[in-house]
Amino acid sequence: MRIFLLTLILVIVTAFSASAQPVVYVGSNNNNTVSVIDVPTNQIVDTFIIFEGSVSDVAVSPDQSMVFFGGFSDFINVVDTSNNDIIATVDGCLVNGLDITPDVTRLFIVSSNTDTLKVLRL
C-alpha cells in the first residue's frame, strides 16, 4: 500500500481581476504546483508550476497584488495575482516562514536549516 502525504498551504486573496472574486492559492507537496481556486464556485481556475519541491510557506503583500511562495528548493517565487505569472525569483534558503512588511519594502525569511532570519529589501 502506498501512502501519499499532501501538504496544503492555503492563502485567501482577492485577485485584482475584472471580476475581483476571492481566490485561494493551494500549494501541493506532490506535484510542484499551485492551484488557484475561485471561492464562490469552488472551481480550479488556474494551475501553475511554482518550483521543484514542496511549498512550505506563503506570504501575501498587503495590497494583495503579490504572493510569495517559499519552499525546500532554495528560492522564493513571487507571483502577480492579477495574472498568476511568476514575476520574480529570489535566491534564498530552505524556507520555513515568510512575512512581508506593510509597506512592502522588506521580506522576512525564516530558515531552520541555517537557523537564521534573513531580511530581504524589496
Disulfide bonds with the S-S distance in Angstrom:
none
